[in-house]
Amino acid sequence: MGLFPKERDLTRPPERVELFVDASAMGARAVEVEVRLDAFLAQHLKWRSRTSIQRLIKGGWLLVDASTPDHPHGTGELQRETRPGRRLKHGSRVVVVIPPDLRLPAFDETAGALSILYEDAACVAVEKPAGLPVHPSGRHARDTLIQRVHAHYRALIEERREAPRLCHRLDRETSGIVLVAKEPRAHRALARQFEERAVEKEYLAIVWGLPAESEGTIELALGPARASSVGLKVAVAADGSPSRTGWRVVERRADCALLACRPFTGRQHQIRVHLAAIGHPLVGDKLYGADEDLFRRGVAGELSPRDLRDLGMARHALHDHRLAFVSPATGTRVEVVSPLPEDMRAFLERESVEESSG
């Protein structure tokens, strides 16, 4: 929704962010575009919560071009706006003045280097390590995947006045491939492939227990976990969104198995919830394992040695292993593969040693 902000380099926290509502970026005609101010900002200020965005607006930190859309005969000057529901249309200009106490901390320039798996003129596929967030947020703002991308392509950003943008996301603990568009047109083309489910994704997951079959398909609707006090948790729900995951066994151990999983739909936490629902939760999964209190203790940094032994791994064992898509630069299908990471391989090897010694 809209163009990239003029303050594009997320390694340099902005004091002002200027945005424009752009119908073409939304795949719509100009006359069809109408969006609330708070919803528009949520699409761009991804490092801020909706509550924080509401405070920005009501605190008078937002300036809107008065000539569009509510005052078509205005002077074109920016005016302060404090209404979260203010309607924006094609051409609306919004300037966010970031108050000092809400500015992101500076990017850690000593952060790890970017690992590139594939690159062409339109896009780049990078390796996300486990534990690295994809976007800045309140708890994680000094080193994220998008900041590493922007640091790597700083010269390109300055030359083109536009920044690379993520095409999809992975949970912080999930490792593997993330696809990044280098410019807006490529981002729109790749986003369309994701929306149309033309991008083929395969994950590797280590699960507790041994599936009775060698492969299968899970078709269970997913929705909010209303019985949980963890707001982001998802559950199987009769009134949820249709969801389908294919899986097959790659390796078996005494107490666990390595599965290759293909999500045919893209619901939040889909693979984790589906596998837990059939009795095979991910090794290391604090939220969808036996006790969600592990998730709370993990967030607070209070996991005990016994907790870690019970989990098997410090993070959930899920890796984005393979991604296939059509490159907007070449028009040809590209397949990117990321091997099983060392921590997951080490866990399987430990299980093999324990199995043979037992």
C-alpha positions as CSV (number, residue, x, y, z in Angstrom):
1,M,0.0,0.0,0.0
2,G,1.7,3.2,-1.1
3,L,5.3,3.9,-2.1
4,F,8.4,3.3,0.0
5,P,9.1,6.1,2.4
6,K,11.7,8.7,1.3
7,E,13.7,8.0,4.5
8,R,14.4,4.5,3.2
9,D,17.5,3.2,4.9
10,L,16.4,1.4,8.0
11,T,20.0,1.3,9.3
12,R,19.5,5.1,9.8
13,P,16.5,5.6,12.1
14,P,14.4,8.4,10.6
15,E,13.2,11.6,12.3
16,R,10.6,12.1,9.6
17,V,9.0,9.7,7.2
18,E,7.2,10.9,4.1
19,L,4.7,8.6,2.5
20,F,2.3,8.8,-0.5
21,V,-0.8,6.8,-1.2
22,D,-0.2,5.2,-4.6
23,A,-3.1,3.4,-6.4
24,S,-0.8,1.5,-8.8
25,A,1.2,0.0,-5.9
26,M,-2.1,-1.3,-4.5
27,G,-3.2,-2.8,-7.8
28,A,-6.2,-0.5,-8.0
29,R,-7.6,2.5,-10.0
30,A,-7.1,5.8,-8.4
31,V,-10.9,6.4,-7.9
32,E,-11.2,3.1,-6.0
33,V,-8.5,3.8,-3.4
34,E,-9.7,4.9,0.1
35,V,-7.8,3.9,3.2
36,R,-7.8,4.9,6.9
37,L,-4.8,6.9,8.1
38,D,-4.0,4.4,10.9
39,A,-4.3,1.4,8.6
40,F,-2.0,3.1,6.0
41,L,0.6,3.8,8.7
42,A,0.5,0.2,10.0
43,Q,1.6,-0.9,6.5
44,H,4.7,1.3,6.6
45,L,5.8,1.7,10.2
46,K,6.2,-2.0,10.7
47,W,8.5,-1.6,13.7
48,R,5.6,0.1,15.6
49,S,2.6,-1.5,17.2
50,R,-1.0,-0.3,16.3
51,T,-1.2,1.2,19.8
52,S,2.0,3.2,19.2
53,I,0.7,4.4,15.9
54,Q,-2.6,5.5,17.5
55,R,-0.5,7.5,20.0
56,L,1.5,9.1,17.2
57,I,-1.7,10.3,15.5
58,K,-3.5,11.5,18.6
59,G,-0.4,13.2,19.9
60,G,-0.2,15.4,16.8
61,W,2.8,13.9,15.2
62,L,1.1,13.4,11.8
63,L,0.9,15.9,8.9
64,V,-1.4,15.4,6.0
65,D,-1.5,17.2,2.7
66,A,-4.8,19.2,3.0
67,S,-5.4,19.3,-0.7
68,T,-6.3,15.6,-0.8
69,P,-8.6,13.9,-0.3
70,D,-10.9,15.7,2.2
71,H,-10.1,19.2,1.0
72,P,-9.7,19.0,-2.8
73,H,-9.5,22.8,-3.1
74,G,-6.9,23.3,-0.4
75,T,-3.5,25.0,-0.7
76,G,-1.5,21.7,-0.9
77,E,0.2,22.5,2.5
78,L,0.7,20.0,5.2
79,Q,-1.7,20.3,8.1
80,R,-1.6,18.5,11.5
81,E,-4.0,15.5,11.7
82,T,-5.1,13.8,14.9
83,R,-7.9,11.6,13.6
84,P,-6.9,7.9,13.2
85,G,-9.9,7.4,10.9
86,R,-9.0,10.1,8.4
87,R,-9.6,8.8,4.9
88,L,-6.8,8.9,2.5
89,K,-7.1,8.5,-1.3
90,H,-4.7,8.2,-4.2
91,G,-2.2,11.1,-4.1
92,S,-2.5,11.8,-0.4
93,R,0.8,12.8,1.2
94,V,1.5,11.9,4.8
95,V,4.5,13.0,6.9
96,V,5.2,11.3,10.2
97,V,7.4,13.2,12.6
98,I,8.9,10.6,14.9
99,P,9.1,11.9,18.5
100,P,12.5,11.5,20.2
101,D,11.3,8.9,22.7
102,L,9.9,6.7,19.9
103,R,12.9,6.7,17.5
104,L,14.6,3.4,16.9
105,P,18.1,2.9,18.3
106,A,20.9,3.0,15.7
107,F,21.6,-0.1,13.7
108,D,24.5,-2.2,15.1
109,E,27.1,-1.8,12.3
110,T,29.0,-4.7,13.7
111,A,26.1,-7.1,13.1
112,G,26.6,-10.2,11.1
113,A,27.1,-10.1,7.3
114,L,24.3,-10.8,4.8
115,S,24.3,-14.3,3.4
116,I,23.1,-14.3,-0.3
117,L,21.8,-17.5,-1.8
118,Y,20.6,-16.0,-5.2
119,E,20.6,-12.6,-6.8
120,D,19.6,-10.9,-10.1
121,A,18.6,-7.4,-11.1
122,A,15.1,-7.6,-9.6
123,C,15.5,-9.6,-6.4
124,V,17.8,-11.3,-3.9
125,A,17.2,-14.5,-1.8
126,V,19.0,-14.3,1.5
127,E,19.6,-16.7,4.4
128,K,17.9,-15.7,7.7
129,P,19.7,-17.1,10.8
130,A,17.5,-18.5,13.6
131,G,16.9,-15.8,16.2
132,L,17.2,-12.9,13.9
133,P,14.0,-10.8,13.5
134,V,13.0,-9.8,10.0
135,H,11.9,-6.2,11.0
136,P,12.8,-3.8,13.8
137,S,10.4,-3.9,16.8
138,G,10.4,-2.6,20.4
139,R,12.5,-5.5,21.7
140,H,14.6,-6.1,18.6
141,A,15.7,-2.9,16.9
142,R,19.4,-2.8,16.5
143,D,19.9,-5.9,14.3
144,T,17.3,-7.3,12.0
145,L,17.3,-8.9,8.6
146,I,15.9,-5.9,6.7
147,Q,18.6,-3.7,8.3
148,R,21.3,-6.1,7.2
149,V,19.8,-6.0,3.7
150,H,19.8,-2.2,3.7
151,A,23.3,-2.0,5.0
152,H,24.5,-4.3,2.2
153,Y,22.7,-2.3,-0.5
154,R,23.3,1.2,0.9
155,A,24.9,2.4,-2.3
156,L,21.9,1.1,-4.3
157,I,19.5,2.9,-2.0
158,E,21.4,6.2,-2.3
159,E,21.5,5.8,-6.1
160,R,17.9,4.8,-6.8
161,R,16.2,6.6,-3.8
162,E,14.3,3.3,-3.1
163,A,15.0,0.5,-0.8
164,P,14.9,-3.3,-1.0
165,R,11.7,-4.7,0.6
166,L,10.9,-8.1,2.0
167,C,8.4,-10.2,0.0
168,H,7.4,-12.5,2.9
169,R,8.4,-13.1,6.5
170,L,9.6,-15.8,8.8
171,D,9.2,-16.0,12.6
172,R,12.2,-14.9,14.6
173,E,13.2,-18.5,15.6
174,T,12.6,-19.9,12.1
175,S,15.7,-20.0,9.8
176,G,16.1,-20.2,6.1
177,I,15.3,-18.4,2.8
178,V,13.7,-14.9,2.6
179,L,13.0,-13.3,-0.7
180,V,13.7,-9.6,-1.1
181,A,12.7,-7.3,-4.0
182,K,15.2,-4.6,-5.0
183,E,12.6,-2.1,-6.3
184,P,8.8,-1.5,-6.1
185,R,7.9,-3.0,-9.5
186,A,9.6,-6.3,-8.6
187,H,8.0,-6.3,-5.2
188,R,4.5,-6.0,-6.8
189,A,5.3,-8.8,-9.2
190,L,6.6,-11.1,-6.5
191,A,3.8,-10.2,-4.0
192,R,1.3,-11.2,-6.7
193,Q,3.0,-14.6,-7.0
194,F,2.7,-15.1,-3.3
195,E,-1.0,-14.1,-3.3
196,E,-1.7,-16.4,-6.2
197,R,0.2,-19.2,-4.5
198,A,2.5,-19.5,-7.4
199,V,5.5,-19.5,-5.1
200,E,6.5,-23.1,-4.1
201,K,7.8,-23.3,-0.5
202,E,9.2,-26.3,1.3
203,Y,10.3,-26.3,5.0
204,L,12.3,-28.8,7.0
205,A,10.9,-29.6,10.5
206,I,12.0,-31.9,13.3
207,V,9.0,-33.2,15.2
208,W,8.6,-35.2,18.3
209,G,7.3,-38.8,17.7
210,L,7.3,-41.0,14.7
211,P,4.4,-40.5,12.1
212,A,2.7,-43.8,11.3
213,E,2.7,-43.0,7.6
214,S,5.5,-41.9,5.3
215,E,3.6,-38.9,4.0
216,G,0.3,-37.1,4.3
217,T,-1.8,-33.9,4.0
218,I,-3.3,-31.9,6.9
219,E,-6.4,-29.9,6.1
220,L,-7.6,-28.1,9.2
221,A,-9.0,-24.6,9.4
222,L,-7.1,-22.2,11.6
223,G,-8.1,-19.2,13.6
224,P,-7.2,-17.3,16.9
225,A,-6.6,-19.5,19.9
226,R,-9.4,-18.0,22.0
227,A,-8.7,-20.2,25.0
228,S,-5.1,-19.0,25.2
229,S,-3.9,-15.9,27.0
230,V,-1.1,-15.5,24.4
231,G,-2.6,-13.1,21.8
232,L,-0.6,-14.3,18.8
233,K,-1.4,-18.0,19.3
234,V,-3.3,-19.8,16.5
235,A,-5.5,-22.9,16.9
236,V,-7.6,-25.3,14.9
237,A,-11.0,-23.7,14.6
238,A,-14.1,-24.8,12.8
239,D,-14.9,-21.2,11.8
240,G,-11.3,-20.5,10.9
241,S,-9.6,-20.0,7.5
242,P,-9.1,-23.1,5.3
243,S,-5.5,-24.3,5.6
244,R,-3.6,-27.2,4.0
245,T,-0.1,-28.6,4.6
246,G,1.6,-31.5,2.9
247,W,4.3,-33.4,4.6
248,R,6.6,-36.4,4.1
249,V,9.2,-38.2,6.3
250,V,12.8,-37.5,5.3
251,E,14.6,-39.2,8.3
252,R,13.5,-41.1,11.3
253,R,15.1,-41.4,14.7
254,A,14.0,-43.2,17.9
255,D,11.9,-40.4,19.3
256,C,11.7,-37.8,16.5
257,A,11.6,-37.4,12.7
258,L,12.7,-34.9,10.1
259,L,9.8,-33.9,7.8
260,A,9.7,-31.9,4.6
261,C,6.6,-29.7,4.7
262,R,4.8,-27.8,2.0
263,P,2.3,-25.2,3.0
264,F,-0.3,-24.8,0.3
265,T,-1.9,-21.9,2.2
266,G,0.0,-19.2,4.1
267,R,-1.6,-18.9,7.5
268,Q,0.2,-17.7,10.5
269,H,2.2,-20.5,12.3
270,Q,0.5,-22.9,9.9
271,I,3.1,-25.7,9.9
272,R,3.6,-25.5,13.6
273,V,-0.1,-25.7,14.5
274,H,-0.9,-28.4,11.9
275,L,1.9,-30.7,13.1
276,A,1.0,-30.2,16.7
277,A,-2.6,-30.9,15.9
278,I,-1.7,-34.4,14.6
279,G,0.4,-35.2,17.6
280,H,3.8,-34.2,16.3
281,P,4.8,-30.8,17.6
282,L,8.1,-29.2,16.6
283,V,11.1,-29.9,18.7
284,G,11.8,-26.7,20.7
285,D,8.4,-25.2,20.1
286,K,7.5,-23.2,23.2
287,L,4.1,-22.1,22.1
288,Y,2.6,-25.2,20.5
289,G,4.3,-27.9,22.6
290,A,3.1,-29.3,25.8
291,D,3.2,-26.2,27.9
292,E,2.7,-22.6,26.6
293,D,4.1,-21.2,29.8
294,L,7.4,-22.1,28.2
295,F,6.7,-19.3,25.7
296,R,6.2,-16.8,28.5
297,R,9.4,-17.8,30.3
298,G,11.2,-17.7,27.0
299,V,10.1,-14.2,26.3
300,A,11.2,-13.2,29.8
301,G,14.5,-14.9,29.4
302,E,13.7,-17.2,32.3
303,L,14.0,-20.7,30.8
304,S,15.7,-23.1,33.2
305,P,18.2,-25.9,32.2
306,R,15.4,-28.4,32.7
307,D,13.1,-26.3,30.4
308,L,15.8,-26.4,27.7
309,R,16.3,-30.2,28.1
310,D,12.6,-30.8,27.8
311,L,12.4,-28.6,24.6
312,G,15.3,-30.4,23.0
313,M,16.5,-27.2,21.2
314,A,16.6,-23.6,22.3
315,R,14.5,-22.6,19.3
316,H,11.7,-24.4,17.3
317,A,13.2,-26.7,14.7
318,L,11.8,-25.2,11.5
319,H,13.8,-24.2,8.4
320,D,12.7,-22.6,5.1
321,H,14.6,-25.0,2.9
322,R,13.4,-24.4,-0.7
323,L,11.7,-21.5,-2.5
324,A,10.8,-21.6,-6.2
325,F,9.4,-18.5,-8.0
326,V,9.5,-16.6,-11.4
327,S,12.1,-13.8,-11.4
328,P,10.6,-10.5,-12.6
329,A,14.1,-9.7,-14.1
330,T,14.4,-12.8,-16.3
331,G,10.9,-14.3,-16.6
332,T,12.4,-17.7,-15.8
333,R,11.6,-20.0,-12.8
334,V,14.3,-19.9,-10.1
335,E,14.7,-22.5,-7.3
336,V,16.7,-21.5,-4.2
337,V,17.8,-24.1,-1.7
338,S,19.2,-23.7,1.8
339,P,20.7,-26.7,3.5
340,L,19.6,-27.9,7.0
341,P,21.3,-25.6,9.5
342,E,23.9,-26.8,11.9
343,D,21.8,-26.7,15.1
344,M,19.1,-28.9,13.6
345,R,21.6,-31.3,12.1
346,A,23.4,-31.5,15.4
347,F,20.2,-32.4,17.2
348,L,19.5,-35.2,14.8
349,E,23.1,-36.5,15.2
350,R,22.7,-36.5,19.0
351,E,19.5,-38.4,18.6
352,S,21.3,-41.0,16.4
353,V,24.0,-41.4,19.1
354,E,21.5,-41.9,21.9
355,E,19.5,-44.3,19.7
356,S,22.6,-46.5,19.0
357,S,23.8,-46.3,22.6
358,G,20.4,-47.3,23.9
